[in-house]
């Protein structure tokens, strides 16, 4: 029996493989996994004002990273920046019609991957996994807040 490698190691391995697979699946659309996650977030917020800061907060990533990803999406004509009418210092991010053309196909790829990840699991196992992962996320979040 091999020694347990640790939860962090396993999560890192899963994340790396998932990102690699998603990048391969998204290549025909000219997207990366990160770009697709941003587009999904924006789709989930349709009808709401979404700023660059909202994206930073949701994903917990640096301003410079968000700007870089959004600029590449802008170059692909998938998003645009517009001035916030209420706060001239703030830029809002909006989806463009070209994104709508690929959205359904990207979601099909995501669903296929999600189904593969839970293949062979019972509904109870899936629920237990989700509960455990949420708990793990909360523990890490608590740890991060203690170190601030």
Buried (B, 14 or more C-beta within 10 A) or exposed (E): EEEEEEEEEEEEEEEEEBBEBBBEBBEEBEBBBBBBBBBBBBBEBEEEBBBBEBBBEBBEEEEEEBBEBBEBBBEBEBBBBEEEEEEEEBBBBEBBEEBEEBBEEBBEBBEEEEEEBEEEEEEEEEEEEEEEEEEEEEEEEEEEEEEE
